[in-house]
């Protein structure tokens, strides 16, 4: 059985992905009764207000709480966690060293999923505690593949992952918002501008995933003296690339600062 301690949005996304398995193989603990009622009704899963009940029922335990709450949660469950439990933390910035010092199991994983998991198109990065069994790694990777793609990286890459993949959806949304607003300014309706922008983004990503490089695609669309060339010149003149790099680097530095607080 898979158990969740914390029943927030990301937990719900993973639950939705796992529902190829029977709902009676999932249990969720949360402090908010209304949240438990919603999850039970929506997904027909088991729910409880007691985190220790999750430990009794589940072999795989996902810590899906906010980073600020991880200390209280690990204190509450530490006496119940044993080597029977495979524990996965999706709390941003919480290091494996911290978890291994508080929980009596070495079957520990840190995972950074991102918001597109809600649409089944997430990017989850898995970092195992050193010495973790390959069988456990496969279990975790298979679990997060239900909500998108999975990459396995060492934990020292997590701050970069947080900046690029964790914060990335907000950066892309900001660019989409800017494109759609520009469409309105040049005469399109808001709905038409957004629809054009979204499909253009979707098609572009699909072409890139099929193997074209960003530089190749940019060159394919750009004609000398044409509309795209003029637009790209303005983006360069306004230092868009530099701004994007600065945003990602700043997010990585902030992730490092936050993870250092544990």
C-alpha positions in Angstrom: 0.0 0.0 0.0 1.1 3.6 -0.7 0.6 6.2 2.0 0.7 10.0 1.8 1.3 12.2 4.8 -0.1 15.5 3.5 -3.0 15.6 1.1 -2.3 18.8 -0.8 -2.2 19.6 -4.5 0.9 17.6 -5.4 -0.2 14.6 -3.4 -3.5 14.7 -5.3 -1.7 14.8 -8.6 0.3 11.7 -7.7 -2.8 10.0 -6.3 -4.6 10.7 -9.6 -1.7 9.2 -11.5 -1.6 6.1 -9.3 -5.3 5.3 -9.6 -4.5 2.7 -12.2 -4.1 0.7 -9.0 -7.0 0.1 -6.8 -8.0 3.0 -4.6 -8.0 0.7 -1.6 -4.2 0.5 -2.0 -3.8 4.2 -1.1 -4.2 6.0 2.2 -3.8 9.7 3.0 -3.3 11.5 6.3 -4.0 15.2 6.6 -4.9 17.6 9.5 -7.7 19.2 7.5 -11.0 17.2 7.7 -12.5 19.0 4.7 -9.5 18.0 2.6 -9.7 14.4 3.6 -13.5 14.4 2.9 -12.8 15.8 -0.6 -10.1 13.2 -1.4 -12.1 10.3 -0.1 -15.2 11.3 -2.2 -13.2 12.2 -5.3 -10.8 9.2 -5.4 -12.5 6.6 -3.2 -9.3 6.2 -1.1 -8.7 5.6 2.6 -8.1 8.7 4.7 -7.1 9.4 8.3 -6.2 12.3 10.5 -3.4 10.2 12.1 0.0 10.0 10.3 0.9 6.9 12.3 -2.0 5.0 10.8 -0.4 5.6 7.4 2.8 3.9 8.8 0.8 0.9 9.9 -0.9 0.4 6.6 1.7 1.4 4.0 5.1 0.1 2.9 5.7 3.2 0.7 5.3 6.5 2.5 5.3 9.9 0.7 6.0 12.9 2.8 3.9 15.5 0.9 4.0 18.4 3.4 5.3 21.9 3.2 9.0 22.3 4.1 8.1 24.3 7.2 6.1 21.3 8.5 8.7 18.6 7.9 10.2 18.9 11.4 6.9 18.3 13.1 5.9 15.5 10.8 9.2 13.6 11.2 9.0 14.0 15.0 5.5 12.6 14.9 6.4 9.5 12.8 10.0 8.8 13.7 9.2 6.0 16.2 7.0 4.3 13.7 9.3 4.3 10.7 11.4 1.2 10.2 13.3 -0.4 7.3 10.0 -1.9 6.2 9.2 1.6 5.0 10.4 3.2 1.7 10.1 6.9 2.4 9.9 9.5 -0.3 10.0 13.3 0.5 8.7 15.8 -2.0 9.2 18.7 0.4 11.3 21.3 -1.5 14.7 22.0 0.0 14.7 19.2 2.6 17.9 17.2 2.3 18.3 13.5 2.6 20.9 14.0 5.3 18.3 15.7 7.4 15.7 13.0 6.9 18.1 10.1 7.5 19.1 11.7 10.8 15.4 11.7 11.9 14.0 8.5 10.5 15.0 5.0 11.2 15.3 3.8 7.6 17.9 4.1 4.9 15.3 3.5 2.2 15.0 7.3 1.6 14.4 9.3 -1.6 14.1 13.0 -2.3 11.9 13.9 -5.3 11.3 17.2 -7.0 8.2 17.1 -9.1 6.7 20.1 -10.8 3.3 21.7 -11.5 2.7 20.0 -14.9 2.3 16.8 -12.9 -1.3 18.0 -12.5 -1.8 17.5 -16.2 0.2 14.2 -16.3 3.1 16.0 -18.0 5.3 16.7 -15.1 9.1 16.4 -14.8 10.2 14.7 -11.6 13.8 14.4 -10.5 14.6 11.6 -8.1 17.6 11.5 -5.8 18.2 8.4 -3.7 20.1 8.1 -0.5 23.5 6.6 -1.1 23.4 2.8 -1.0 19.7 2.6 -1.8 18.5 -0.7 -3.4 17.9 -0.7 -7.2 14.5 -2.3 -6.6 13.4 0.7 -4.4 14.7 3.1 -7.0 12.6 1.4 -9.7 9.5 1.6 -7.4 9.9 5.3 -7.0 10.7 6.0 -10.7 7.6 3.9 -11.8 5.5 5.8 -9.3 6.4 9.3 -10.6 6.2 8.1 -14.3 2.4 8.0 -13.7 2.5 11.9 -13.7 5.1 12.5 -16.4 8.8 12.1 -17.2 11.4 11.1 -14.6 15.1 11.8 -14.3 17.5 10.3 -11.7 20.2 12.8 -10.5 22.5 13.1 -7.5 21.2 15.4 -4.7 23.8 18.0 -5.3 21.9 18.9 -8.5 18.6 19.6 -6.7 19.0 23.4 -6.4 19.6 23.7 -10.1 16.6 21.3 -10.7 14.4 23.4 -8.5 15.3 26.6 -10.4 14.9 25.2 -13.9 12.1 22.6 -13.5 10.4 23.6 -10.3 10.2 27.4 -11.1 10.2 26.9 -14.8 6.5 26.5 -15.3 6.0 30.0 -13.8 8.6 31.4 -16.2 6.9 29.8 -19.2 3.5 31.0 -18.0 4.9 34.5 -17.7 6.2 34.4 -21.3 2.8 33.0 -22.6 1.0 35.7 -20.7 3.2 38.3 -22.3 2.7 36.9 -25.8 -1.1 36.8 -25.4 -1.2 40.3 -24.1 0.9 41.4 -27.1 -1.7 39.7 -29.3 -4.5 41.8 -27.8 -2.5 45.0 -28.3 -2.2 44.2 -32.1 -5.9 43.6 -32.5 -6.8 40.0 -31.5 -9.4 39.1 -28.9 -8.0 37.9 -25.6 -9.3 34.4 -26.1 -8.0 34.2 -29.7 -4.6 35.5 -28.6 -4.3 33.0 -25.8 -5.4 30.1 -28.0 -2.9 31.0 -30.7 -0.1 31.4 -28.2 -0.8 28.1 -26.4 -1.0 26.0 -29.6 2.1 27.6 -31.0 3.9 26.8 -27.7 2.6 23.2 -27.8 3.7 22.6 -31.4 7.1 24.2 -30.8 7.8 21.9 -27.8 6.7 18.9 -29.8 9.1 19.7 -32.6 11.9 20.2 -30.1 11.2 16.9 -28.4 11.3 15.2 -31.8 14.9 16.2 -32.1 15.3 19.6 -33.6 17.5 21.9 -31.6 16.3 25.4 -30.5 18.8 27.0 -32.8 17.7 24.9 -35.8 14.0 25.7 -35.2 14.7 29.4 -34.8 16.7 29.4 -38.1 13.9 27.4 -39.9 11.3 30.0 -39.0 13.5 33.1 -39.6 13.8 34.7 -43.0 16.3 37.5 -43.7 14.6 40.8 -43.3 11.3 39.2 -42.3 8.9 39.5 -39.4 10.6 36.9 -37.2 14.0 38.5 -37.7 12.6 41.8 -36.7 11.0 40.4 -33.6 14.1 38.4 -32.5 16.2 41.6 -33.0 13.9 43.4 -30.5 14.1 40.5 -28.0 17.9 40.6 -28.2 18.0 44.4 -27.9 15.9 44.1 -24.8 18.2 41.4 -23.3 15.5 38.7 -23.0 18.1 35.9 -23.0 20.1 37.7 -20.3 17.0 38.2 -18.2 16.0 34.5 -18.4 19.5 33.4 -17.4 19.5 35.8 -14.5 16.1 34.6 -13.3 17.1 30.9 -13.4 20.4 31.6 -11.6 18.7 33.8 -9.0 16.1 31.0 -8.4 19.0 28.5 -8.0 20.7 30.7 -5.4 17.5 31.1 -3.5 16.9 27.3 -3.5 20.4 26.9 -2.1 19.7 29.4 0.6 16.4 27.8 1.6 17.9 24.2 1.6 20.7 25.5 3.9 18.2 26.4 6.6 17.4 22.7 7.4 
